[in-house]
Amino acid sequence: MCVHRRVIFTCGHYVWQDLLLPCPTERAFDRGERFEACDIMWAHPYSTVKVETSCRRC
């Protein structure tokens, strides 16, 4: 499970942003040792930002 940056809007929607810490599966994919990349995204509370606006869809 890779750690990503996440933004949470007041409407409840969220967006995933850049990769902060790749997991061993993702690192093996980057080295060419695996055929599939990691598909589990996780955000640590320190890398999550809450903004006081609604998203573009809302």
N, C-alpha and C positions, 0 to 999 in steps of 0.2 A: 504494500500500500504506500503510495507516494504522497508526500506532503506538498500541498499547493497553497497558494494565497487565495483567499476568498473574500468577496465583498457582499454584505447582506444589506438589502434596502428596507425601508420602513414598510413597504407593501408586502414583505415576506419573501420576495424573489431574491435569488442570489446568483452571482457569476463566479466562475472559477478563473483564476488568472495564472500567472507563471508558476512553473515547477520550482519548489524551494529545495527539496531533499528527495532524490530518487531512491527507491527501494532496491534491494538486490536483484529482483526480477527485471526492473527497468535498466539497471546497470548492465546486466547480462545481455539484454536486448540491444543496448547501445554498442556493446562490444561485438555483436554478431553471433553470440552463443545461443540465442533463442529466436524463434520466429515470431512470437507475439509479445507486444509490449504490455506493461502493467495496465490494467483497466480499473483499478480501485483508487479513487481520489479521496484524500483525507485532508482536513485543515485543522491545524493546531489552533487553540484559542489565541495564541500570540500572533498568529498570521492571519487572523480574521478581523476584518474592519467593518463596523456598522456605520452606514451613512444615513443622514436625516433627509433623504430624498427618495422618491419613488423611482422605479426603473423606467426605461424608455417605453416598455410595453404598456405600463400603467399610466 
